[in-house]
Amino acid sequence: MRRHPLLAPALLAVAAAVAVTSAPLTAYAQGRRDPGAEQRKQEEDAAKKRKQKEEWGDNQSPLPQLRNAGPCPFVKSLYDAARYVEFKDGLEASANVGYSGEIQGISAGCQYKDDDPIEVSMQVLFELGKGPQAAGRSKTYRYWIAVTDRNKAVLAKQHFDLPVTFPEGQDRVYVTEEIAQVVIPRGSMTTSGSNFEVLVGFDVTPEMAAFNRDGKRFRLNVGQVAGVTPPP
C-alpha cells in the first residue's frame, strides 16, 4: 500500500544546530590488484546475497540505489513498538491472544544533494496474526513513522491506519507498506543524513510496550491450526 509523503517542517530550524561537516571519502590503492580477482569476488558476494534472500524469505523488492551528497538517515523499528499483541482482559497467556503483529523488515533509500532536503523512501513488511480471542476476520492496525534528531528529540511524527482482512481459514497475512517520501529539511549543505533517524512502530499501549521491552513472545498465529506461507 502506497502512502503519502511525511513532511518534517520542524527540522529546518533544528537541523542547523546539528549540522556537521563531512570530510570527503578517498579510496587509496594498496598495492597492485588483479582485476579478474576483484570481479570474481564481487560475483561470489552477489551469489551469497541471493542465496541468503532465498533462504530467509526476503519478501521485499529492493529500492533503487541513489547517489547522495552524504549518508542516509538511520531507518529502523523501535524495539518497544516493533510488535503488537492483544490480550483479552490483560492476561498474558497464549489462549488470551487476540490480534497480533510484528514488523519483519524495513528497506529504505534516500536522496539529497546541495542544500536540498533529504527524501527517504521506505518499504515496511508487516506480519499480522489472528489469535483465538480475535473478534472477526478484520482488524485495522495503527502504526507510526517518526523523524528524530538522532538519539535525541522527536522532530516529526505521523500515524497511519493499516486495515487487514484475514482470508477464510487463515490466521496470518503479510503486508508491505510503501512510504513514498519522508522529507527532512536540512539547515545547510553540510547537514548530513546521519544526523537523523527514521523510526517505525505500532501504536501500542504502555502494557504492550512493557511486554515487548521484557522480551516476552508468543507466536503470531498462537492457538490456531491453519497458517499461510509467506509470499515468494
Rosetta blueprint (number, residue, H / E / L):
1 M L
2 R E
3 R E
4 H L
5 P L
6 L E
7 L E
8 A L
9 P L
10 A L
11 L H
12 L H
13 A H
14 V H
15 A H
16 A H
17 A H
18 V L
19 A L
20 V L
21 T L
22 S L
23 A L
24 P L
25 L L
26 T L
27 A L
28 Y L
29 A L
30 Q L
31 G L
32 R L
33 R L
34 D L
35 P H
36 G H
37 A H
38 E H
39 Q H
40 R H
41 K H
42 Q H
43 E H
44 E H
45 D H
46 A H
47 A H
48 K H
49 K H
50 R H
51 K H
52 Q H
53 K H
54 E H
55 E H
56 W H
57 G L
58 D L
59 N L
60 Q L
61 S L
62 P L
63 L L
64 P L
65 Q L
66 L L
67 R L
68 N L
69 A L
70 G L
71 P L
72 C L
73 P L
74 F E
75 V E
76 K E
77 S E
78 L L
79 Y H
80 D H
81 A H
82 A L
83 R E
84 Y E
85 V E
86 E E
87 F E
88 K H
89 D H
90 G H
91 L L
92 E L
93 A L
94 S H
95 A H
96 N H
97 V E
98 G E
99 Y E
100 S E
101 G E
102 E E
103 I E
104 Q E
105 G E
106 I E
107 S E
108 A E
109 G E
110 C E
111 Q E
112 Y L
113 K L
114 D L
115 D L
116 D L
117 P L
118 I E
119 E E
120 V E
121 S E
122 M E
123 Q E
124 V E
125 L E
126 F E
127 E E
128 L E
129 G E
130 K E
131 G L
132 P L
133 Q L
134 A L
135 A L
136 G L
137 R L
138 S E
139 K E
140 T E
141 Y E
142 R E
143 Y E
144 W E
145 I E
146 A E
147 V E
148 T E
149 D E
150 R L
151 N L
152 K L
153 A L
154 V E
155 L E
156 A E
157 K E
158 Q E
159 H E
160 F E
161 D E
162 L E
163 P E
164 V E
165 T E
166 F L
167 P L
168 E L
169 G L
170 Q L
171 D L
172 R E
173 V E
174 Y E
175 V E
176 T E
177 E E
178 E E
179 I E
180 A E
181 Q E
182 V E
183 V E
184 I E
185 P L
186 R L
187 G L
188 S L
189 M L
190 T L
191 T L
192 S L
193 G H
194 S H
195 N H
196 F E
197 E E
198 V E
199 L E
200 V E
201 G E
202 F E
203 D L
204 V L
205 T L
206 P H
207 E H
208 M H
209 A H
210 A H
211 F H
212 N H
213 R H
214 D L
215 G L
216 K L
217 R L
218 F L
219 R L
220 L L
221 N L
222 V L
223 G L
224 Q L
225 V L
226 A L
227 G L
228 V L
229 T L
230 P L
231 P L
232 P L
